[in-house]
Amino acid sequence: MTTSALTRARTRLSSALLVAVGLAAGFGVAQGTGIRALGGAVFAGAGVAAGYLWVQRRGWAVALGLGALYVGAFVLAHVLALGVGMAAWLAVGLVTLAAAGLTYAVADRPRPRGLIR
């Protein structure tokens, strides 16, 4: 492996981490500051950054699907907290784990090099 390949492999940003930051930190910022728009800006910024990575790594179809998952997780957290009565942080934690895990499986997990499809 060349030095540039090793550097690239170590510095590869995880889109699943961006999803987790967007959902959990976005909620935390909104709740901590009392400014919902600020939390929304964190959510949107992380989503745009993750979307850029998805398009680059897996193409538009996967990016649109993961984008729908990301927004769906945001909506589901609200439904669980407001509609079902679940504790807000628990709802956010559950959807964050699910969305970040699925994102990792689809977009971030290294693919085997030997298989040709």
C-alpha positions in Angstrom: 0.0 0.0 0.0 1.3 3.4 -0.9 1.7 6.2 1.6 -1.1 8.2 0.0 -3.5 5.2 0.1 -2.7 4.8 3.8 -3.3 8.4 4.5 -6.6 8.4 2.5 -7.8 5.3 4.4 -7.1 6.8 7.8 -8.6 10.2 7.1 -11.8 9.0 5.5 -14.7 10.8 7.1 -17.6 8.6 8.2 -21.0 9.7 7.0 -22.6 7.7 9.8 -20.8 10.0 12.2 -22.3 13.0 10.4 -25.7 11.4 10.7 -25.2 10.9 14.4 -24.0 14.4 14.9 -26.8 15.9 12.9 -29.5 14.1 14.8 -28.1 14.0 18.4 -26.1 17.3 18.4 -28.8 19.1 16.5 -31.3 18.1 19.2 -28.9 19.0 22.0 -28.1 22.4 20.5 -31.8 23.2 20.1 -32.7 22.0 23.6 -29.6 23.6 25.2 -29.9 27.0 23.7 -33.7 27.1 23.3 -33.2 28.2 19.7 -34.8 25.5 17.5 -33.5 27.1 14.3 -29.9 26.7 15.6 -30.4 23.0 16.2 -32.0 22.8 12.7 -28.9 24.4 11.2 -26.7 21.7 12.8 -29.1 19.1 11.5 -29.1 20.6 8.0 -25.4 21.2 7.8 -24.6 17.6 8.9 -27.1 16.3 6.4 -25.7 18.3 3.5 -22.2 17.1 4.4 -23.3 13.5 4.6 -25.3 13.8 1.4 -22.2 15.1 -0.4 -20.2 12.0 0.8 -23.1 9.6 -0.2 -23.2 11.0 -3.8 -19.4 10.8 -4.1 -19.1 7.2 -2.6 -22.3 5.5 -3.7 -24.2 7.7 -6.2 -27.4 9.6 -6.3 -29.8 6.7 -5.7 -28.2 5.7 -2.5 -27.8 9.4 -1.5 -31.5 10.0 -2.0 -32.4 6.9 0.0 -30.1 7.7 2.9 -31.3 11.3 2.8 -34.9 10.1 3.2 -33.8 7.8 6.1 -32.1 10.8 7.7 -35.2 13.1 7.5 -37.4 10.1 8.4 -35.4 9.5 11.6 -35.9 13.2 12.5 -39.6 12.9 12.0 -39.8 9.6 13.9 -38.0 11.1 16.9 -40.7 13.7 17.1 -43.5 11.2 16.7 -42.0 9.0 19.5 -41.4 11.9 21.8 -44.6 14.0 21.2 -47.0 11.4 20.0 -46.1 8.3 22.0 -44.8 10.1 25.1 -41.3 8.6 25.1 -38.6 10.7 26.8 -37.1 13.1 24.2 -33.5 12.0 24.6 -34.5 8.3 24.5 -36.4 8.9 21.2 -33.5 10.8 19.7 -31.0 8.2 20.9 -32.9 5.3 19.4 -33.4 6.9 16.0 -29.8 8.1 15.9 -28.5 4.6 16.6 -30.8 3.1 13.9 -30.0 5.8 11.3 -26.3 5.8 11.9 -26.1 2.0 11.9 -27.9 1.7 8.6 -25.8 4.5 7.1 -22.7 2.7 8.1 -23.9 -0.5 6.6 -24.9 1.1 3.3 -22.4 3.9 2.8 -19.3 3.5 5.0 -18.6 -0.2 5.4 -15.6 -1.2 3.3 -16.5 -3.4 0.4 -14.6 -6.6 -0.4 -12.2 -6.0 -3.3 -12.3 -9.6 -4.7 -16.0 -9.7 -5.6 -17.1 -8.6 -9.0 -20.8 -8.1 -9.6 
